[in-house]
Structures are given as structure tokens and as C-alpha cells.
Amino acid sequence: MKTVASITELRALIREFKQAHKTIALVPTMGNLHSGHMRLVKTAREKADIVVSSIFVNPTQFGENEDLDAYPRTLEEDKKKLIAEGCDLLFTPNSKEMYPAPDLVRVITNHISTLHCGASRPIHFNGVTTVVAKFFNLVQPDYAVFGLKDFQQFTIIKMMVEELMMPIEMVGVDTGRADDGLAHSSRNNYLTSEEREVAPTLYQVLQDTRHAILTGELDWSTLIKQAKVRLSAAGMTPDYFSICRQHDLEPANTDDPDLVILAAAYLGKARLIDNIHFSQNSMQITEE
């Protein structure tokens, strides 16, 4: 695996891949890699000739009092994991490389970026779409591989790709989970041992809410209230719990066929997010 930190080096290598008619899959990350990230790299390897990953803790997606400075940085360990999974090229730029002065431009997705996570993190998704658009321009991937744990992020980036007519196929990978259902996340490292025992409650509540819907409970407001009460009783502080349409993440109607339940809750120093999506019509359940 080659590791480069400059845009000039990256572009030279991408040019070589393109001249050799190699297909490219990109896996953007912020590092502190876990088994969920490795599933993304594995999927990328199945899709393309060349797998490119990036590690960049993007400052523009962190708001005030968020964990930018404390975000775990484990580059040497991350490299070992990427090599073991067959990554071909790792891009590790610094902030000056990605945001040269005067830094005047942002990529903004209207409305959807203000919902759910965006309601409590108002600048977050504008930072995400901006840095991802830059990575897309630099790497020129045929495929972009993202985890579906952050379903809203995936949906927003997919909208950006479609609206800006980028020739990229978005690939979503099912959420990796521990045996007790907790979604893999770098922020799980913030959990104490006691909090780690509580954390799977978030997924349990999502599963129970899905089951209630599939067995005929269609009073969304009551289901949402009950879910938040359960999370609070477990020691969490709910941020949001939303029953939405999959395609645009707007509040679902009872006759919408494809639903996603999005949830976020604080537990100690950690902010946990998760989701579960499914079809009411086919009764086929995709566990996220």
C-alpha cells in the first residue's frame, strides 16, 4: 500500500490508474479504523481494481464544543489494518492541504441537512459534503463506499452525486455490529464499561419499534414517545428518534412503503447514532 499526503502525489497516482484503465473505489474515513471500516474496504475490493482510502479528521464538520481535538488519531494502526485488507493507496492530507486559504466555498445540501442530526449539528453536513466533494474531485472514483450506519450522511452524499451529475456509483454497506447489536463506531471508545453494557439498548429500541410497525402499530407519535422514554430509562439522553421515508428522510406517512427509523442518543461522553430500514409492503427486513 502506498501512502501519500499531498494532492500533487495523489493526482499523479490517480492519473497512472486512469491511463491503465483501472477502476477505482474510494473509502473515505476519519481514521481510528474498526471492523466496520474493514467491511467497507472489502466491499471496495470486490467492486474495483484499485482501492483508495483516505484518513482525514475533517474540521469543517465539527461544531463548537464537539470532539475535534479529542477525536482518536491512530494512523500507524490504521495503516496496518488497511494493508491487511488489501487497500492499494492511502491519502492522509492535513487541513492546509484540504482547505487552502482563503477557504470561501462550501457544498450545501438544502433542507435535508437541517433534519435529524443536522438539527443539533447545524454545520455538520455542509462540512461533510464539502470535503467529500473534494475527495471525489481528487480521486475520481468509479465507486464510493460508505457505511449505512449514518444513513442520513449516505442519503445526503447520494443526493449530491445525483444533483451535481458526478459519474460515481454510491455503494452502501450494511452496519457492522457487535454480538449484542451495538453498531461499530469510533466513538464507542468513549464509553465506560458500564455505559458499554447499556449502549445496545439503542438498537433494541429500534428493533422493537420496527416490529411494532410491522404488526400494525401506526401511531408514529406514540411509538416515538415510547422509544424516547425507554432510552431515557436506560440512562441515555435522546437527541432524536424519527420514523422517515427512506428516499428523502421526511416524516413518513403510514402508507409509505419504504421506511427508515433514525435515532441518536447521548450516553456519557459518546453520541450514538443508529438506524434500521425496512419495507412495509414486502415485509422483508434489512437490519441496520
Salt bridges, closest charged atoms under 4 A:
GLU66 OE2 - ARG121 NE 2.84
ASP67 OD2 - ARG187 NE 3.12
GLU76 OE2 - LYS79 NZ 3.70
GLU77 OE2 - LYS80 NZ 3.43
ASP88 OD2 - ARG45 NH2 2.94
ASP103 OD1 - ARG106 NH1 2.80
ASP142 OD2 - LYS18 NZ 3.95
GLU169 OE2 - LYS47 NZ 3.72
ASP180 OD2 - ARG196 NH1 2.82
ASP208 OD2 - ARG230 NH1 2.66
ASP239 OD2 - ARG271 NH2 2.86
ASP248 OD2 - ARG245 NH2 2.47
ASP248 OD2 - HIS247 NE2 3.38
GLU250 OE2 - HIS111 NE2 2.68
ASP274 OD2 - ARG177 NH1 2.85
GLU287 OE2 - ARG210 NH1 3.70
GLU288 OE2 - HIS277 NE2 3.75
